[in-house]
Amino acid sequence: MNTSKEYKDQIHKCKETFLKKAGDYGTAWRIMRPESVTDQIFIKANRIRGLQTNKEAMIDEGQETEFIGIVNYAVMGLIQLEKGFADTADLSVEEAEKFYDKYSSLAFDLMMKKNHDYGEAWRNMRISSITDLILMKLYRIKQIEDHGGKTSVSEGIDAGYFDIINYSIFNLIKIENEKSGTN
């Protein structure tokens, strides 16, 4: 198990999807207010929880696709926090890719530090438990957004987005390992 390599492989898959969608749609997501990005992530996390609970899907997209979407929306959220939302798709795909690289790199660095301190505890967690942590983070972010982004002692919205990226990547690694039988 090489967490660094596994993480980079999964973030690469996420980035490929991000860039393919940017090729199709441009950066139309730039018009989304941060709260709307949070709600998009919430919808995806809720769907994953439903798939985990119901075991039957009516749409032919599984957990993996949704976790990739969560990673990508969380990166978009970080971009929106930095740049603010726009009235048009004001970023080129190339500029968006630079922001993607910046935030995925920061998420990786954070993961490496936390992973060291927590001793890779995520490897012993269930995918469903990590999904619940993502939902909890989303409820926290929504509370912070409802309070105008202000906190008294808690980390901010950006910290929540970074954790959501990392939790989603952990689940993508776990899904990949289950598929290959190396869990």
Summary of the structure (lengths in Angstrom):
residues: 183
radius of gyration: 15.9
end to end distance: 9.1
largest distance: 46.7
contacts: 539
relative contact order: 0.17
helix: 78%
strand: 0%
